[in-house]
Amino acid sequence: MGRARGRLGRAVRRKRRVASAGLAVVAAALAVGGTDAQASRGTAPPEVKPAPAAVRLVSAPVRIADAATVRLLRPGDRVDVVAAERAGPPRVVASGARVAEVPAPEKGLGDGGALVVLSVPRDTARALVGAGAVARLAVALC
């Protein structure tokens, strides 16, 4: 009786493997035949677009000249950062930057502005640091 069960078990496993292999062949045939059938009807298969390159966001602490404006901001807000230099017209340094954090105001820092942490691409963070060193920065809510 034990021998018969062993043969029966092997036969069942073999049938399962054959069924699995058959399903795989049918799936492959359908995948290939599906695009061929579309081409024969005159409709092209959908165009596969490459995935956009992932943009790594970094946290960039930025000192904004007007502390009262920073107090209006909340995490999740979108802002444009504008650099104003004495020598030239104002320029937009970051567009649509997401506010990540608004730290508590610093004590004893009179008109030194206020700090805000923005979530921006690495290149924009470098531009913000450079602009903050030579110009006064302001934000506009988007």
Salt bridges, closest charged atoms under 4 A:
GLU85 OE2 - ARG91 NE 3.67
GLU106 OE2 - ARG63 NH2 3.34
ASP123 OD1 - ARG126 NH2 2.39
